[in-house]
Amino acid sequence: MHVQPRRAAIVTLLILGACAHAPRIETLHSGQWPAGTSFGIASFDAGEDAALRSRISACLAAKGIAPADKPALLAQIGVADHPPGSAVLLDSDNAGEPKKRRSTRWRDQSLTVSLSELSSGREVYRVRAAKAYRRSSPQPPLSDLAEAACQAMGDNPAAPAS
């Protein structure tokens, strides 16, 4: 008789363990990576985090886009905290099955980096990193989202010029 309660306890622990994992950071990107050009970061004096701006600048430079006084691209950084299912979509968001809506106990925090041509205003590349968190928990650190966005940047490099 000791086998059944023990088996039930093991199954219960496995189920609870599977539910207890931290949500992972999801990244999406669209456009072609514009390596070999220059960028400047947009500043709207909205109290953006200087460490976040520095991290994104360093990442862009490490990925082959140099900072410049007269840049070809404008880098814009956006941070959002919103209910699940209410984010702005990228073209790649629409691929595959629609995501299930989580309960209202959850929120999504996202970081978006957009690169646009200064000459035309056309967006050439966008990356978004997002993580779900419980409303009762603290927000995920922006540094985690910045790191995930940085790792995703340049995953689809532009073809070399011929």
VMD Tcl script that draws the C-alpha trace (Angstrom):
set ca {
  {0.00 0.00 0.00}
  {2.96 2.33 0.40}
  {3.65 2.24 -3.33}
  {0.50 4.12 -4.41}
  {0.81 7.18 -2.10}
  {4.49 7.42 -2.93}
  {3.80 7.30 -6.67}
  {1.10 9.97 -6.29}
  {3.51 12.18 -4.34}
  {6.18 11.83 -7.04}
  {3.70 12.66 -9.81}
  {2.47 15.69 -7.85}
  {6.03 16.95 -7.36}
  {6.78 16.56 -11.07}
  {3.65 18.49 -12.01}
  {4.37 21.27 -9.53}
  {7.98 21.43 -10.64}
  {6.93 21.87 -14.25}
  {4.63 24.74 -13.29}
  {7.21 26.48 -11.12}
  {9.76 27.32 -13.82}
  {10.37 30.97 -14.56}
  {8.91 32.22 -17.84}
  {11.56 32.50 -20.51}
  {12.35 35.62 -22.49}
  {10.95 35.49 -26.01}
  {12.61 37.42 -28.82}
  {11.30 38.38 -32.24}
  {12.97 40.35 -34.98}
  {12.05 41.63 -38.42}
  {13.94 43.24 -41.28}
  {17.49 42.78 -42.46}
  {20.41 43.50 -40.13}
  {22.10 46.67 -41.47}
  {25.74 45.82 -40.69}
  {28.43 48.27 -41.71}
  {26.48 51.48 -41.18}
  {26.19 54.06 -38.39}
  {23.60 54.88 -35.73}
  {22.52 57.54 -33.28}
  {20.16 56.92 -30.36}
  {16.94 58.89 -30.21}
  {16.44 60.79 -26.99}
  {13.04 62.05 -26.02}
  {14.19 63.03 -22.52}
  {11.54 60.70 -21.13}
  {13.71 59.51 -18.29}
  {15.11 56.52 -20.14}
  {17.65 54.51 -18.23}
  {21.22 55.60 -19.08}
  {22.55 52.08 -18.38}
  {20.00 50.64 -20.82}
  {20.96 53.17 -23.52}
  {24.64 52.38 -22.95}
  {24.02 48.62 -23.16}
  {22.07 48.91 -26.42}
  {24.72 51.27 -27.89}
  {27.50 48.85 -26.97}
  {25.56 45.96 -28.46}
  {24.93 47.77 -31.75}
  {28.62 48.68 -31.98}
  {29.67 45.09 -31.22}
  {27.31 43.85 -33.95}
  {28.90 46.07 -36.64}
  {26.94 49.34 -36.49}
  {29.10 52.27 -35.36}
  {27.91 55.26 -33.32}
  {28.25 58.55 -35.25}
  {27.50 62.27 -34.98}
  {25.85 62.16 -38.42}
  {24.37 58.63 -38.45}
  {22.58 56.80 -41.22}
  {20.22 55.07 -38.77}
  {18.19 56.24 -35.81}
  {18.01 53.70 -32.97}
  {14.89 54.00 -30.84}
  {14.43 52.11 -27.57}
  {10.99 51.40 -26.18}
  {10.00 49.71 -22.94}
  {6.45 48.58 -22.26}
  {4.62 46.88 -19.42}
  {1.16 45.68 -20.39}
  {-1.49 43.00 -19.92}
  {-0.86 39.81 -21.92}
  {-2.11 39.80 -25.48}
  {-2.10 43.58 -25.89}
  {1.36 44.16 -27.42}
  {2.02 45.64 -30.84}
  {2.72 42.85 -33.32}
  {5.65 42.34 -35.63}
  {5.08 40.59 -38.96}
  {6.74 37.50 -37.49}
  {4.28 37.53 -34.54}
  {1.50 36.41 -36.84}
  {3.26 33.21 -37.90}
  {2.07 29.93 -36.42}
  {-0.63 29.33 -33.87}
  {-2.14 32.25 -31.97}
  {-0.86 32.52 -28.42}
  {-3.19 31.58 -25.61}
  {-4.15 34.50 -23.42}
  {-2.86 34.16 -19.88}
  {-4.92 35.16 -16.89}
  {-5.02 38.74 -15.62}
  {-2.59 37.73 -12.87}
  {0.17 38.05 -15.47}
  {1.80 41.02 -17.19}
  {4.26 41.23 -20.07}
  {7.29 43.48 -19.99}
  {8.99 44.13 -23.31}
  {11.95 45.98 -24.73}
  {11.94 46.98 -28.40}
  {14.87 48.37 -30.38}
  {13.98 49.83 -33.75}
  {16.46 50.98 -36.41}
  {15.16 53.46 -39.00}
  {16.83 55.26 -41.90}
  {17.22 58.95 -41.11}
  {16.91 59.86 -44.79}
  {13.50 58.22 -45.33}
  {12.18 57.32 -41.88}
  {11.75 53.71 -43.05}
  {12.26 51.10 -40.36}
  {14.90 48.61 -41.50}
  {15.21 46.38 -38.43}
  {13.35 45.74 -35.19}
  {14.00 43.38 -32.31}
  {11.71 42.78 -29.36}
  {12.44 40.87 -26.16}
  {9.53 40.13 -23.82}
  {9.01 38.27 -20.59}
  {5.85 37.45 -18.68}
  {5.75 37.96 -14.93}
  {3.14 37.66 -12.22}
  {1.56 40.91 -11.12}
  {2.42 39.97 -7.53}
  {6.14 39.68 -8.44}
  {8.63 42.43 -9.20}
  {9.16 43.34 -12.86}
  {11.99 41.50 -14.59}
  {15.19 43.57 -14.77}
  {15.54 45.49 -18.03}
  {19.13 44.28 -18.23}
  {17.82 40.73 -18.84}
  {15.63 41.94 -21.70}
  {18.48 44.04 -23.14}
  {20.80 41.03 -23.08}
  {18.23 38.83 -24.86}
  {17.59 41.54 -27.48}
  {21.33 41.95 -28.00}
  {21.81 38.22 -28.51}
  {18.99 38.19 -31.09}
  {20.34 41.19 -33.04}
  {21.93 40.26 -36.30}
  {20.49 36.72 -36.32}
  {19.48 37.43 -39.91}
  {22.43 39.42 -41.29}
  {21.97 41.25 -44.57}
  {23.53 39.64 -47.62}
  {26.95 41.07 -48.50}
  {26.89 43.76 -51.15}
  {28.02 42.62 -54.57}
}
mol new
graphics top color blue
foreach p $ca { graphics top sphere $p radius 0.5 }
foreach p [lrange $ca 0 end-1] q [lrange $ca 1 end] { graphics top cylinder $p $q radius 0.2 }
display resetview
